[in-house]
């Protein structure tokens, strides 16, 4: 099983405020997340994949 990150850990890894990740989760635009009980969790590989998609989107010529 890959590493699991809490919301604050994922925010720190992405260098974004916790509220930004909460907003992304609400609107469905951020990295994949799930709940374990009351806690929101992120898989490290999901964060890495999401960052890669964002990076590729920036490289698409207009």
Sine and cosine of phi, psi and omega as CSV:
sin_phi,cos_phi,sin_psi,cos_psi,sin_omega,cos_omega
0.00,0.00,0.69,-0.72,0.02,-1.00
-0.95,0.31,0.15,-0.99,-0.01,-1.00
-0.94,0.35,0.64,-0.77,0.07,-1.00
-0.96,-0.26,0.63,-0.78,0.00,-1.00
-0.85,-0.53,0.62,-0.79,0.13,-0.99
-0.98,0.21,0.16,-0.99,0.03,-1.00
-0.83,0.55,-0.76,0.65,0.03,-1.00
-0.88,0.47,-0.59,0.81,0.02,-1.00
-0.93,0.38,-0.67,0.74,0.03,-1.00
-0.90,0.43,-0.67,0.74,0.03,-1.00
-0.87,0.49,-0.67,0.74,0.03,-1.00
-0.90,0.43,-0.67,0.74,0.00,-1.00
-0.90,0.43,-0.62,0.78,0.01,-1.00
-1.00,0.08,-0.11,0.99,-0.03,-1.00
0.84,0.54,0.72,0.69,0.03,-1.00
-0.76,-0.65,0.46,-0.89,0.06,-1.00
-0.90,0.44,0.49,-0.87,0.03,-1.00
-0.83,0.56,-0.66,0.75,-0.02,-1.00
-0.90,0.45,-0.47,0.88,0.07,-1.00
-0.91,0.42,-0.71,0.70,0.04,-1.00
-0.90,0.43,-0.60,0.80,0.07,-1.00
-0.88,0.47,-0.68,0.73,0.01,-1.00
-0.90,0.44,-0.74,0.68,0.03,-1.00
-0.84,0.54,-0.65,0.76,0.02,-1.00
-0.90,0.44,-0.67,0.74,-0.02,-1.00
-0.89,0.46,-0.71,0.71,-0.04,-1.00
-1.00,0.01,-0.11,0.99,0.08,-1.00
0.98,0.21,0.46,0.89,-0.03,-1.00
-0.94,-0.33,-0.17,0.99,-0.08,-1.00
-1.00,-0.01,-0.18,-0.98,0.03,-1.00
-0.91,0.41,0.42,-0.91,0.01,-1.00
-0.87,0.50,0.66,-0.75,0.03,-1.00
-0.60,-0.80,0.21,-0.98,0.01,-1.00
-0.42,-0.91,0.23,-0.97,0.00,-1.00
-0.97,-0.24,0.63,-0.77,0.20,-0.98
-0.86,-0.51,0.98,-0.18,-0.15,-0.99
0.92,0.39,-0.85,-0.53,0.01,-1.00
-0.99,-0.11,-0.07,1.00,-0.12,-0.99
-1.00,-0.08,0.74,-0.67,0.09,-1.00
-1.00,0.09,0.75,-0.66,-0.04,-1.00
-0.81,-0.58,0.43,-0.91,0.05,-1.00
-0.76,-0.65,0.62,-0.78,0.14,-0.99
-1.00,0.04,0.68,-0.74,0.00,-1.00
-0.82,0.57,-0.66,0.75,-0.03,-1.00
-0.92,0.39,-0.49,0.87,0.07,-1.00
-0.94,0.35,-0.62,0.78,0.06,-1.00
-0.90,0.44,-0.70,0.72,0.00,-1.00
-0.88,0.47,-0.70,0.72,0.01,-1.00
-0.90,0.43,-0.66,0.75,-0.01,-1.00
-0.91,0.42,-0.68,0.74,0.04,-1.00
-0.88,0.47,-0.65,0.76,0.01,-1.00
-0.89,0.46,-0.66,0.75,0.04,-1.00
-0.89,0.46,-0.67,0.74,0.02,-1.00
-0.90,0.44,-0.65,0.76,0.00,-1.00
-0.90,0.44,-0.69,0.72,0.00,-1.00
-0.91,0.41,-0.59,0.80,0.01,-1.00
-0.89,0.45,-0.55,0.84,0.02,-1.00
-0.95,0.32,-0.41,0.91,-0.07,-1.00
-1.00,0.01,-0.12,0.99,-0.01,-1.00
-0.95,0.32,0.84,-0.54,0.00,-1.00
-0.92,0.39,0.61,-0.79,-0.02,-1.00
-0.99,0.12,0.00,0.00,0.00,0.00
